[in-house]
Amino acid sequence: MISTQANISKAAILGKNVRVESFTTIYENVVIGDGTHIHPNVTIYSGTTIGKNCKIYPGTVIGVEPQDLKFEGEETTVEIGDNTVIRECVTIHRGTKDKWMTKVGNNCLLMTYVHVAHDCEIGDGVILASYVGLSGHVTIDDYAILEGKVAAQQFVHIGAHTFIGGASLIRKDIPPYVKAAREPLTFAGVNSVGLRRRGFSDADVRVIEDVYRTLFVQNNNVSMGIKAIESSLEDSEVKRQIIDFIKNSDKGIIRGMS
């Protein structure tokens, strides 16, 4: 159902069974997938692609120009995957010439007043609770959960299956599979409950716990911890993922428990 009080460009492409309610504005060069429901008072700007079976709630603004003084009007985009729910008053800005795109994956939940700035890349199954703020160029891997009022600095990388405590300030990269909290942000254990819910075996969880025990508890610095992990722990996929994340971190990772 398309409301007669919605303002939809003739150059927008809407899939089958799309529902658009009153006072929503959809600009040209917008693509909306089958079965998506756009609630009242939503604004979707040019360059936005929204997947199938999404729900977009009132007050949301998607695809507006980025708040970046280096932006020069280049044609950039926002891409949102399938089955993603975007609650009231969320803002998602277009990319810049850095990545040309801001991306939100499949099966995500963005709660009220979340802000996703330019060039952010959010994986699948990510949950951003109310008032989370992502500065530009933030990367969040699959199934991460950020509790309310978390603020992430530009260019940080948040690993898969992480759980970030409410009102945390993220200034460093957060490696996969961990919980993080406190100020300054600190390793607070392995996200073992979340991992088991996602189907990780007890053996994999034990390996992850061994890796972080070696890294954060038994060693004084990251480089020493990496050497100890590589030399003393049996090789595995989860071990390699953690090591690769840390070695590729440009900003450095969060600190261990003191």
N, C-alpha and C positions, 0 to 999 in steps of 0.2 A: 504494500500500500504506500503510495506517494501522496503526501498531503498537498492539497492545492495551495496551502499557505507556505510551502517550502519554496526556496529560491534556488533552482538547479539549472546550471548552464546546459545548453543543448549539446555542448562539446564534452560533457562528462559521460562516462560509460558506467551504467549500473547493470549488475548481473540479474539473474532470476530471483524472484521473491525477496528483493531488497525492500526494506521498509524505511521510509524517511518521514519523520514527523514535522509538525508545524514550526515555522520560523528558523528552520535550519537552512544554511547557505552552503552550496557546493559549487565551487568554481570550475572553470574549464580544465581539461587535462587531469581529471581525477578519475580513477578506476576503483569501483567498489564491487567486491565479489558476491557471489550468490548467497542469499540468506542472511546478509548482514542487516542489523537493525540500528538505524541512526535516530536517536531520540531528539526531542525538541531543542532548539537553540544551540545547535552544534555548528561550527564553522570549519569547513574543509577547503583549504587553499590548493591552488594549482600545483601539480607535481606530486600529488599524494596517491599512493596505491594502497588499498585496504583489502585484505583477504576475505575468505568465505566465513560466514557464520560468526562474525564479530558483533560486539555490542558496544556502542559508543553513546555515552550518557550526556545529559545537558551541561552546557557551559564549556565543553571541550573545544579546543582550537588545535587543529592539526595542519602542518605544512606552511605555517607563516614564516616570513623571512627570519633568519637567525639574528640573535643579539650579539653580533660579532663585528667590530669596527673594521675588520679586514674584508668583510663581505662586499663584493662589488656588483651584485646583481646577477651573478652567474646562475644558470639554470640547474638547480639541484632538486633533490627529491626527498620524500619520506616514504618508507615501505613498511607496512604492518602485515604480519602473517595471518594465518587462519585461526579462528576460535579464540581470539584475544578479546578481553574485556577491558574497556577503558572507562573509568567511572567519572563522576562529575568534576568539571573544571580542570581537567588535565590539559597541559600544553606540550606539544611536540613540534619542534622547529626543524625546518629544512637543513640539509647539510651545507657545507661550503666547499671551496675548491680543494680542501684537504682530502676528504673522502667522497664528496659529491652526494652523499646520502646519509640520512639518519634512518636507522633500522630497528624495528621491534619484531621479535620472532613470533612463532606460533604458540598458542595456548598460554599466553601471558596474562597477568592481572595487574593493571595499574590502577591503584585506588585514588581516592579524591585528592586533588590539588598536586599531583605528581608533576614535576617538570623534567622533560627530557630535552636537553639542549642539542645544538647542531653537532652532527658527525658522531653521535653516540651509536653504539652497536649493542643491542640487547638480544641475547640468545633465546632459545625456546624454554617455556615453562618457568619464566622468571616472575617473581612476585615483588612488586614495589608498593609498600604500604603508604598510607596517607602522608602527604607533605614531603616525600622523598624528593631531593633536588639533585639532578645530575648536571654538572657543568659540561662544557663541550668536550668531545673526543673521548668520552668514557666508554670502556668496553666491559660488558657484563656477560659472562658465559652462562651456559644452560643451567636452569634450576637453582639459581641463586635466589635468596630471599633477603630483602632489605626491610627492616622494620621501620616504623614511622619516624619521620623527621631526620632520617639519615641524609647527610650532605656529602657529595663526592666531588673532589677537586678535579680539575681538568687532567685528562690523559691517564687517569688511573685505570688499572685493569683488575677486575673482580672475578675470581676464578669460579669454576663450576661447583655447584652443590654447597656453596658457602651460606652462612647464616650470620647476618650483621645486626647487632643489637640496636635498639631504638636510640635516636638522637646521636648516633655516632658520627664523627667527622673523619672522612676517608681521605688521607693525604698520601698514602703509600699503597702499593699493589697488595692484594689479598690472595694468597695462593689457594688452590682448590681444596674442597672438602673440610674447611675449618669453620669454627665459630669465632667471631671477633667482637670485642666490646671494650669498654673503659675509655678513658681519655688520658694520654694519647691512645689511639686504637691499638689493641693488643690481642695476640692469640689467646683464645679462651677455651681451647680444646677442639677435638674433632667433632664434626657434625654427624655423629654416629647414628642418632635416631633418624635424621633425614636420609642418610645413606641407605639404611635398611629399608626405609619406606620406598625408596627408589629401586630396590632390588639388588643392592650390593650384598655380596656374600659376607659371612662372618670372617672368612679368611682375608678378603680384601680390606675390610674394616680394620682388622688387626695389623695388616701391612701399613695402612695409612697411619694408624696410631703409632707404630714403631718408627715410621719416617719422621713424624713431627716430634716424637719424644727425643729422637736423636738430634734433630735440628734445633729445637727450642729449649730442651731441658738439659741435655748432656753436653752441650757445646756452648762456648762463649760468643761465637759469631757465626754468621751465615756461611762464610767460605769454609770454615772448619767443619761445620755441620754437613755441608754438601759432600766434602771429602769422606767423612765418616759414613754417610749414607751409602755412597757409591762403593765403598770398600767393605762394609760390614753387613749390609742387608741384601738378601737375595733379589735378583732382578724380577720385575713384574711391570705390568702395564701401568698400574696406578702410581708406582714409584717413579717410572719414567715421566709420567705426566706432571708430577709435582716438581721433579728436578728440572724439566724443560721449562716450566712456568717460571721458576725462580731464576734460572740462567738467562731467560729472555726478558726479565723485568728491567725496564729502563729507570723507573723511579725508586727501585728497591722495595722490599716487602715489609709488612708490619713487623713489629718487634715481638719477641717471645715474652712469656710470663716472667716477671721479675720477682 
